[in-house]
Amino acid sequence: MHELGIAQNVVAIVCEHAKGQRIRRVLLEVGKLSAVMPDAISFCFEICAKGTIVEGAELAIEEVAGLGVCSDCGAELALDQASWVCTCGSRNVQCVAGLELKVKEMEVE
C-alpha cells in the first residue's frame, strides 16, 4: 500500500510549512489516473497524523479527472485508465491532467 508512504509525506510537508501552528484542514489534489486510492489516503492520513500538529485535521480530497490532448488533431478528450485513443484514431495523446498528487492548500489555527 503506497498510500501509507504518501500520507506520511503529506503530514511531513504540512508540518514543515505550518511552522508549529496546529493544522485544521488539508486539501489534497489527487488525479484519477495517479493510481492513488482516496479512501486509503484518508485512512492512512489519520494514522500518520497522530501525535503531530496535524492530528484531528480534516483531510479534503479533490479528485482531478483525466484529460488529454491529441498531438495529431488537437482535440481534447477525457482519459481513463484503459484507453488513450482520440476520436480521430490517433494514439498520440498527451496527458495534461489526471496524474496530480499534491497538497493544494492547508488551513492553520
TORPA-4810 file (N, C-alpha, C, O; in nm, 3 decimals):
<nodes>
NODE_1_0.085_-0.118_0.000_0.000_0.000_0.000_0.089_0.124_0.000_0.141_0.164_0.104_M
NODE_2_0.106_0.185_-0.115_0.189_0.305_-0.125_0.121_0.428_-0.066_0.185_0.531_-0.045_H
NODE_3_-0.010_0.418_-0.039_-0.081_0.531_0.020_-0.028_0.566_0.159_-0.034_0.682_0.199_E
NODE_4_0.024_0.468_0.232_0.080_0.495_0.364_0.200_0.588_0.351_0.211_0.686_0.425_L
NODE_5_0.289_0.560_0.258_0.405_0.647_0.235_0.364_0.786_0.189_0.425_0.885_0.228_G
NODE_6_0.261_0.792_0.106_0.212_0.922_0.058_0.155_1.001_0.175_0.182_1.121_0.188_I
NODE_7_0.076_0.936_0.259_0.018_1.004_0.375_0.127_1.054_0.469_0.117_1.164_0.523_A
NODE_8_0.231_0.974_0.489_0.344_1.018_0.573_0.408_1.143_0.515_0.440_1.236_0.589_Q
NODE_9_0.426_1.146_0.385_0.486_1.263_0.320_0.395_1.385_0.328_0.444_1.497_0.348_N
NODE_10_0.265_1.367_0.314_0.171_1.479_0.324_0.179_1.539_0.464_0.186_1.660_0.479_V
NODE_11_0.177_1.453_0.566_0.186_1.502_0.704_0.317_1.577_0.725_0.318_1.685_0.785_V
NODE_12_0.426_1.522_0.676_0.557_1.589_0.691_0.560_1.724_0.620_0.613_1.821_0.674_A
NODE_13_0.504_1.731_0.502_0.502_1.856_0.424_0.423_1.964_0.498_0.470_2.077_0.512_I
NODE_14_0.302_1.930_0.544_0.221_2.032_0.609_0.279_2.072_0.744_0.268_2.187_0.785_V
NODE_15_0.340_1.977_0.815_0.405_2.011_0.942_0.519_2.111_0.919_0.534_2.206_0.995_C
NODE_16_0.596_2.088_0.816_0.709_2.176_0.784_0.661_2.318_0.751_0.721_2.416_0.795_E
NODE_17_0.555_2.327_0.674_0.506_2.458_0.630_0.421_2.530_0.734_0.399_2.651_0.724_H
NODE_18_0.371_2.458_0.834_0.285_2.519_0.936_0.364_2.595_1.041_0.308_2.676_1.114_A
NODE_19_0.494_2.569_1.048_0.581_2.639_1.143_0.528_2.633_1.286_0.526_2.733_1.358_K
NODE_20_0.483_2.513_1.327_0.440_2.490_1.464_0.294_2.519_1.492_0.244_2.485_1.600_G
NODE_21_0.224_2.580_1.398_0.081_2.608_1.418_0.000_2.481_1.393_0.034_2.402_1.305_Q
NODE_22_-0.106_2.463_1.469_-0.191_2.345_1.453_-0.264_2.353_1.319_-0.315_2.458_1.280_R
NODE_23_-0.270_2.241_1.251_-0.337_2.231_1.121_-0.485_2.198_1.143_-0.518_2.108_1.220_I
NODE_24_-0.573_2.270_1.075_-0.716_2.243_1.085_-0.769_2.165_0.966_-0.858_2.081_0.979_R
NODE_25_-0.713_2.193_0.848_-0.765_2.131_0.726_-0.654_2.123_0.622_-0.572_2.214_0.609_R
NODE_26_-0.654_2.012_0.548_-0.559_1.993_0.438_-0.640_1.956_0.315_-0.725_1.868_0.320_V
NODE_27_-0.612_2.024_0.204_-0.675_1.990_0.076_-0.571_1.925_-0.012_-0.468_1.984_-0.046_L
NODE_28_-0.599_1.802_-0.048_-0.509_1.723_-0.131_-0.572_1.707_-0.268_-0.690_1.672_-0.279_L
NODE_29_-0.495_1.732_-0.372_-0.543_1.716_-0.509_-0.489_1.582_-0.562_-0.367_1.561_-0.565_E
NODE_30_-0.579_1.494_-0.603_-0.541_1.360_-0.648_-0.600_1.335_-0.786_-0.722_1.341_-0.804_V
NODE_31_-0.516_1.307_-0.882_-0.563_1.277_-1.017_-0.618_1.136_-1.025_-0.566_1.044_-0.962_G
NODE_32_-0.724_1.120_-1.102_-0.787_0.989_-1.116_-0.697_0.889_-1.187_-0.722_0.768_-1.180_K
NODE_33_-0.595_0.935_-1.255_-0.502_0.846_-1.324_-0.376_0.819_-1.242_-0.285_0.750_-1.289_L
NODE_34_-0.370_0.870_-1.121_-0.249_0.860_-1.039_-0.232_0.726_-0.967_-0.129_0.702_-0.906_S
NODE_35_-0.331_0.640_-0.974_-0.329_0.510_-0.906_-0.326_0.524_-0.754_-0.278_0.434_-0.684_A
NODE_36_-0.375_0.635_-0.704_-0.385_0.659_-0.560_-0.532_0.648_-0.522_-0.618_0.711_-0.584_V
NODE_37_-0.560_0.570_-0.419_-0.697_0.549_-0.374_-0.731_0.649_-0.264_-0.673_0.643_-0.155_M
NODE_38_-0.824_0.742_-0.289_-0.859_0.844_-0.190_-0.900_0.787_-0.054_-0.861_0.842_0.049_P
NODE_39_-0.977_0.679_-0.051_-1.019_0.621_0.076_-0.899_0.570_0.156_-0.893_0.586_0.278_D
NODE_40_-0.803_0.510_0.087_-0.684_0.460_0.154_-0.599_0.575_0.207_-0.543_0.566_0.317_A
NODE_41_-0.589_0.683_0.130_-0.515_0.801_0.176_-0.579_0.858_0.302_-0.509_0.891_0.398_I
NODE_42_-0.711_0.868_0.304_-0.782_0.922_0.421_-0.754_0.837_0.544_-0.726_0.890_0.652_S
NODE_43_-0.762_0.706_0.529_-0.737_0.615_0.640_-0.594_0.630_0.691_-0.572_0.641_0.812_F
NODE_44_-0.499_0.631_0.601_-0.357_0.641_0.638_-0.323_0.779_0.696_-0.241_0.790_0.786_C
NODE_45_-0.387_0.882_0.644_-0.361_1.019_0.692_-0.393_1.029_0.841_-0.315_1.086_0.917_F
NODE_46_-0.506_0.975_0.880_-0.546_0.980_1.020_-0.444_0.910_1.109_-0.412_0.960_1.217_E
NODE_47_-0.393_0.798_1.066_-0.293_0.723_1.142_-0.161_0.801_1.149_-0.101_0.812_1.256_I
NODE_48_-0.117_0.855_1.037_0.011_0.926_1.030_0.007_1.059_1.106_0.110_1.107_1.152_C
NODE_49_-0.111_1.118_1.120_-0.124_1.248_1.187_-0.120_1.237_1.340_-0.095_1.336_1.408_A
NODE_50_-0.143_1.118_1.393_-0.147_1.103_1.540_-0.017_1.151_1.603_0.093_1.115_1.560_K
NODE_51_-0.033_1.232_1.707_0.082_1.282_1.780_0.154_1.399_1.714_0.261_1.440_1.759_G
NODE_52_0.096_1.452_1.607_0.157_1.566_1.536_0.061_1.685_1.542_-0.050_1.674_1.592_T
NODE_53_0.106_1.797_1.491_0.019_1.916_1.485_-0.093_1.900_1.383_-0.180_1.986_1.371_I
NODE_54_-0.091_1.789_1.310_-0.193_1.760_1.210_-0.306_1.675_1.269_-0.412_1.662_1.208_V
NODE_55_-0.284_1.618_1.386_-0.385_1.531_1.446_-0.519_1.603_1.458_-0.525_1.716_1.509_E
NODE_56_-0.625_1.539_1.412_-0.759_1.596_1.417_-0.795_1.683_1.299_-0.909_1.729_1.288_G
NODE_57_-0.700_1.707_1.211_-0.727_1.791_1.095_-0.818_1.719_0.996_-0.814_1.597_0.983_A
NODE_58_-0.900_1.797_0.929_-0.984_1.743_0.822_-0.899_1.725_0.697_-0.822_1.815_0.660_E
NODE_59_-0.911_1.611_0.633_-0.846_1.590_0.505_-0.953_1.594_0.397_-1.042_1.509_0.393_L
NODE_60_-0.943_1.692_0.308_-1.034_1.702_0.194_-0.956_1.659_0.071_-0.842_1.699_0.050_A
NODE_61_-1.019_1.577_-0.010_-0.953_1.529_-0.132_-1.033_1.573_-0.253_-1.152_1.544_-0.266_I
NODE_62_-0.965_1.643_-0.341_-1.025_1.690_-0.466_-0.972_1.601_-0.578_-0.852_1.600_-0.605_E
NODE_63_-1.061_1.526_-0.641_-1.018_1.438_-0.749_-1.018_1.513_-0.882_-1.112_1.586_-0.913_E
NODE_64_-0.913_1.494_-0.959_-0.897_1.561_-1.088_-0.916_1.457_-1.199_-0.846_1.355_-1.202_V
NODE_65_-1.009_1.483_-1.288_-1.037_1.391_-1.398_-0.920_1.387_-1.497_-0.846_1.484_-1.511_A
NODE_66_-0.907_1.275_-1.565_-0.805_1.262_-1.668_-0.843_1.341_-1.792_-0.957_1.336_-1.838_G
NODE_67_-0.746_1.414_-1.845_-0.769_1.495_-1.965_-0.647_1.483_-2.054_-0.533_1.493_-2.008_L
NODE_68_-0.671_1.462_-2.182_-0.562_1.452_-2.277_-0.584_1.541_-2.397_-0.695_1.588_-2.423_G
NODE_69_-0.475_1.564_-2.470_-0.480_1.642_-2.594_-0.415_1.557_-2.702_-0.304_1.507_-2.685_V
NODE_70_-0.484_1.543_-2.813_-0.431_1.467_-2.926_-0.325_1.550_-2.998_-0.352_1.663_-3.039_C
NODE_71_-0.208_1.495_-3.013_-0.100_1.567_-3.080_-0.121_1.574_-3.231_-0.059_1.657_-3.298_S
NODE_72_-0.208_1.488_-3.284_-0.231_1.489_-3.428_-0.340_1.587_-3.471_-0.321_1.662_-3.567_D
NODE_73_-0.455_1.588_-3.400_-0.565_1.676_-3.442_-0.593_1.789_-3.344_-0.670_1.880_-3.375_C
NODE_74_-0.532_1.786_-3.224_-0.551_1.892_-3.126_-0.675_1.879_-3.039_-0.701_1.966_-2.955_G
NODE_75_-0.751_1.772_-3.057_-0.873_1.755_-2.978_-0.840_1.725_-2.832_-0.741_1.659_-2.801_A
NODE_76_-0.927_1.774_-2.743_-0.918_1.740_-2.602_-1.011_1.621_-2.577_-1.120_1.615_-2.633_E
NODE_77_-0.966_1.529_-2.493_-1.050_1.414_-2.464_-1.033_1.368_-2.321_-0.927_1.383_-2.260_L
NODE_78_-1.142_1.313_-2.268_-1.138_1.257_-2.133_-1.055_1.129_-2.138_-1.069_1.049_-2.230_A
NODE_79_-0.969_1.111_-2.038_-0.885_0.992_-2.032_-0.928_0.904_-1.915_-0.968_0.954_-1.809_L
NODE_80_-0.919_0.774_-1.936_-0.937_0.680_-1.827_-0.818_0.586_-1.827_-0.728_0.600_-1.911_D
NODE_81_-0.816_0.493_-1.737_-0.702_0.402_-1.727_-0.689_0.312_-1.849_-0.578_0.274_-1.887_Q
NODE_82_-0.800_0.277_-1.911_-0.798_0.175_-2.014_-0.763_0.227_-2.154_-0.699_0.155_-2.232_A
NODE_83_-0.802_0.347_-2.186_-0.792_0.388_-2.326_-0.745_0.531_-2.342_-0.802_0.624_-2.284_S
NODE_84_-0.640_0.548_-2.422_-0.593_0.681_-2.456_-0.592_0.693_-2.608_-0.487_0.715_-2.668_W
NODE_85_-0.709_0.679_-2.668_-0.723_0.687_-2.813_-0.817_0.800_-2.847_-0.928_0.809_-2.794_V
NODE_86_-0.772_0.888_-2.935_-0.854_1.002_-2.979_-0.964_0.954_-3.073_-0.954_0.846_-3.132_C
NODE_87_-1.067_1.035_-3.086_-1.176_1.002_-3.179_-1.127_0.999_-3.324_-1.191_0.939_-3.410_T
NODE_88_-1.014_1.066_-3.352_-0.958_1.063_-3.488_-0.883_0.933_-3.514_-0.838_0.907_-3.626_C
NODE_89_-0.868_0.849_-3.409_-0.799_0.721_-3.424_-0.654_0.723_-3.378_-0.591_0.618_-3.368_G
NODE_90_-0.602_0.839_-3.350_-0.463_0.852_-3.308_-0.443_0.804_-3.164_-0.529_0.823_-3.078_S
NODE_91_-0.328_0.743_-3.140_-0.287_0.706_-3.004_-0.180_0.803_-2.954_-0.121_0.782_-2.847_R
NODE_92_-0.156_0.907_-3.029_-0.057_1.008_-2.994_-0.123_1.114_-2.906_-0.143_1.228_-2.946_N
NODE_93_-0.158_1.072_-2.783_-0.233_1.155_-2.690_-0.144_1.188_-2.571_-0.083_1.100_-2.511_V
NODE_94_-0.137_1.316_-2.538_-0.058_1.361_-2.423_-0.151_1.391_-2.306_-0.250_1.462_-2.321_Q
NODE_95_-0.120_1.335_-2.190_-0.199_1.359_-2.070_-0.166_1.498_-2.016_-0.049_1.530_-1.995_C
NODE_96_-0.269_1.581_-1.994_-0.249_1.715_-1.941_-0.311_1.733_-1.802_-0.287_1.833_-1.735_V
NODE_97_-0.391_1.636_-1.758_-0.449_1.640_-1.623_-0.489_1.499_-1.583_-0.523_1.415_-1.667_A
NODE_98_-0.484_1.476_-1.453_-0.528_1.347_-1.401_-0.418_1.269_-1.330_-0.446_1.166_-1.268_G
NODE_99_-0.294_1.316_-1.340_-0.183_1.248_-1.273_-0.137_1.322_-1.147_-0.039_1.282_-1.084_L
NODE_100_-0.208_1.429_-1.111_-0.168_1.513_-0.998_-0.170_1.436_-0.866_-0.249_1.344_-0.846_E
NODE_101_-0.082_1.478_-0.779_-0.082_1.435_-0.639_-0.008_1.543_-0.563_0.114_1.543_-0.556_L
NODE_102_-0.086_1.637_-0.506_-0.020_1.749_-0.439_-0.106_1.806_-0.327_-0.228_1.795_-0.328_K
NODE_103_-0.038_1.867_-0.232_-0.107_1.942_-0.128_-0.143_2.075_-0.190_-0.056_2.157_-0.221_V
NODE_104_-0.272_2.097_-0.210_-0.318_2.219_-0.276_-0.324_2.336_-0.178_-0.286_2.448_-0.211_K
NODE_105_-0.374_2.309_-0.057_-0.379_2.414_0.045_-0.391_2.352_0.184_-0.424_2.235_0.199_E
NODE_106_-0.364_2.434_0.283_-0.382_2.392_0.421_-0.432_2.510_0.501_-0.403_2.626_0.470_M
NODE_107_-0.507_2.480_0.605_-0.561_2.583_0.693_-0.505_2.559_0.833_-0.511_2.448_0.885_E
NODE_108_-0.450_2.664_0.893_-0.395_2.653_1.027_-0.480_2.734_1.124_-0.557_2.821_1.084_V
NODE_109_-0.465_2.704_1.254_-0.541_2.777_1.356_-0.483_2.915_1.375_-0.533_2.992_1.457_E
</nodes>
